């Protein structure tokens, strides 16, 4: 009996490097505003994506787990439900992509990096625990020049999980004369 408890204790200790013992992946909330006017941006699409991460000898391997999308309301606010209580899980916090035709996009990037990424410190302000994300309106020339515009969701996400994002991308491509 002591050996099985000892084995279980060793297993838990060793697995801590690759899993969260207990983690609650709660609701992700934010607000999107126009960088110039400060006005809320309604109907901006927000795509949340989750990955599992597995350490290997050659480094960590990420694998798609799930995705959810929503649009901002008339106040520019959005809410994406997280994955809830996770026990002994290797699920990372949400990654996200925010896009509206005619504006710059943000992502795909980890939600956690919003607080620590120095490049976004001027574009993202915080009200309590909610990021206020500023998007800059782009000129037609800026939109045509950019080789990475519009964004595309990660390829591993099933199409039925990105219906809103793809509608917005097609709209942007059409406005740019690409379709």
C-alpha positions as CSV (number, residue, x, y, z in Angstrom):
1,X,0.0,0.0,0.0
2,X,2.8,2.4,0.9
3,X,4.4,1.8,-2.5
4,X,1.3,2.8,-4.4
5,X,1.0,6.0,-2.4
6,X,4.7,6.7,-3.0
7,X,4.3,6.0,-6.8
8,X,1.3,8.4,-6.9
9,X,3.2,11.1,-5.0
10,X,6.2,10.8,-7.4
11,X,3.9,10.8,-10.4
12,X,2.2,14.0,-9.2
13,X,5.5,15.7,-8.5
14,X,7.0,14.8,-11.9
15,X,3.8,15.9,-13.8
16,X,3.8,19.4,-12.3
17,X,6.2,20.5,-14.9
18,X,3.8,19.7,-17.7
19,X,0.4,20.2,-16.1
20,X,-1.5,22.5,-13.9
21,X,-2.5,20.6,-10.7
22,X,-5.7,22.7,-10.4
23,X,-6.6,25.7,-12.6
24,X,-9.8,27.5,-13.3
25,X,-10.1,28.8,-16.8
26,X,-12.7,31.5,-16.2
27,X,-14.5,34.0,-18.4
28,X,-12.4,36.3,-20.6
29,X,-13.8,39.8,-20.8
30,X,-12.6,42.9,-22.7
31,X,-13.5,46.0,-24.5
32,X,-12.5,47.2,-28.0
33,X,-12.3,50.9,-28.8
34,X,-11.3,53.0,-31.8
35,X,-7.7,54.3,-31.1
36,X,-8.4,57.8,-32.5
37,X,-11.9,58.5,-31.2
38,X,-11.9,56.4,-28.1
39,X,-15.4,55.2,-29.1
40,X,-16.5,51.6,-28.5
41,X,-16.3,49.4,-31.5
42,X,-19.5,47.3,-32.1
43,X,-19.4,44.1,-34.1
44,X,-15.7,43.4,-33.8
45,X,-15.0,39.7,-34.0
46,X,-13.0,38.0,-31.2
47,X,-11.8,34.5,-31.7
48,X,-10.5,32.6,-28.6
49,X,-8.5,29.4,-29.1
50,X,-7.2,26.9,-26.6
51,X,-4.2,24.6,-27.0
52,X,-2.8,21.7,-24.9
53,X,0.9,21.8,-24.4
54,X,3.0,18.6,-24.0
55,X,6.7,18.7,-23.2
56,X,9.0,16.5,-25.1
57,X,12.7,15.9,-25.2
58,X,12.9,18.2,-28.3
59,X,10.7,21.0,-26.7
60,X,7.1,21.6,-26.1
61,X,4.4,20.5,-28.6
62,X,1.1,22.5,-28.8
63,X,-2.1,20.8,-30.0
64,X,-5.4,22.5,-30.9
65,X,-8.1,21.8,-28.2
66,X,-11.1,24.1,-28.9
67,X,-12.1,27.6,-30.2
68,X,-15.0,30.0,-29.5
69,X,-15.8,33.3,-31.2
70,X,-18.1,36.2,-30.4
71,X,-18.6,39.8,-31.5
72,X,-18.5,42.9,-29.4
73,X,-21.7,44.5,-28.3
74,X,-22.7,48.2,-28.8
75,X,-20.4,49.1,-25.9
76,X,-17.5,47.4,-27.5
77,X,-17.5,44.7,-24.9
78,X,-17.0,41.0,-25.4
79,X,-17.2,37.9,-23.2
80,X,-15.8,34.4,-24.0
81,X,-16.5,31.6,-21.5
82,X,-13.4,29.7,-20.5
83,X,-13.0,26.0,-20.1
84,X,-13.9,25.9,-16.4
85,X,-12.2,24.0,-13.7
86,X,-9.3,21.9,-14.8
87,X,-7.5,19.3,-12.7
88,X,-4.2,17.9,-13.7
89,X,-4.6,19.6,-17.1
90,X,-2.1,20.7,-19.7
91,X,-4.5,23.2,-21.2
92,X,-3.0,26.7,-21.7
93,X,-4.9,29.9,-21.1
94,X,-6.8,31.2,-24.2
95,X,-5.1,32.7,-27.3
96,X,-7.1,35.3,-29.2
97,X,-7.4,37.2,-32.4
98,X,-9.4,40.4,-32.7
99,X,-10.5,41.8,-36.1
100,X,-12.8,44.2,-37.8
101,X,-12.7,45.1,-41.5
102,X,-11.0,48.5,-42.0
103,X,-9.0,48.3,-38.8
104,X,-5.7,46.8,-37.7
105,X,-6.0,43.4,-36.0
106,X,-4.4,42.1,-32.8
107,X,-3.3,38.5,-32.4
108,X,-3.1,35.6,-32.6
109,X,-1.5,35.8,-29.2
110,X,-1.8,34.5,-25.7
111,X,-4.3,36.2,-23.3
112,X,-1.6,36.2,-20.6
113,X,0.8,38.2,-22.8
114,X,-1.7,41.2,-22.8
115,X,-0.3,42.1,-19.4
116,X,3.4,41.5,-20.0
117,X,4.0,42.2,-23.7
118,X,5.8,45.6,-23.9
119,X,4.7,46.1,-27.5
120,X,1.1,46.3,-26.5
121,X,1.4,48.5,-23.5
122,X,0.3,51.6,-25.5
123,X,-2.6,49.8,-27.2
124,X,-4.0,48.1,-24.1
125,X,-5.1,49.8,-20.9
126,X,-6.6,48.0,-18.0
127,X,-9.8,48.7,-16.0
128,X,-9.7,46.4,-13.0
129,X,-9.2,43.0,-14.7
130,X,-10.5,43.9,-18.1
131,X,-8.3,45.0,-21.0
132,X,-9.4,48.0,-23.1
133,X,-8.0,47.2,-26.5
134,X,-7.4,50.0,-29.0
135,X,-7.6,49.3,-32.7
136,X,-6.4,51.8,-35.3
137,X,-8.5,52.5,-38.4
138,X,-6.4,51.9,-41.5
139,X,-6.4,53.9,-44.7
140,X,-7.1,52.1,-48.0
141,X,-3.4,52.4,-48.9
142,X,-2.3,50.8,-45.5
143,X,-4.8,48.0,-46.1
144,X,-3.6,47.4,-49.6
145,X,0.1,47.5,-48.7
146,X,0.0,45.0,-45.9
147,X,1.0,41.5,-46.9
148,X,-0.4,40.1,-43.7
149,X,-3.8,41.8,-43.9
150,X,-6.4,40.5,-43.3
151,X,-5.5,38.0,-40.6
152,X,-6.4,34.3,-40.9
153,X,-7.3,32.1,-38.0
154,X,-4.9,29.3,-37.2
155,X,-5.3,26.5,-39.8
156,X,-6.0,23.7,-37.3
157,X,-9.2,25.3,-36.2
158,X,-12.3,23.6,-37.7
159,X,-14.2,25.9,-40.1
160,X,-17.4,25.7,-38.1
161,X,-15.6,27.4,-35.2
162,X,-14.6,30.4,-37.3
163,X,-17.7,31.3,-39.2
164,X,-17.9,35.0,-38.0
165,X,-14.1,35.5,-38.4
166,X,-14.2,34.2,-42.0
167,X,-17.2,36.3,-42.9
168,X,-15.3,39.4,-41.7
169,X,-12.1,38.3,-43.6
170,X,-14.1,37.8,-46.9
171,X,-15.7,41.2,-46.4
172,X,-12.2,42.8,-46.0
173,X,-10.9,41.0,-49.0
174,X,-13.8,42.2,-51.1
175,X,-13.4,45.8,-50.0
176,X,-9.7,45.5,-51.0
177,X,-10.7,44.2,-54.4
178,X,-9.1,40.8,-53.8
179,X,-12.1,38.6,-54.5
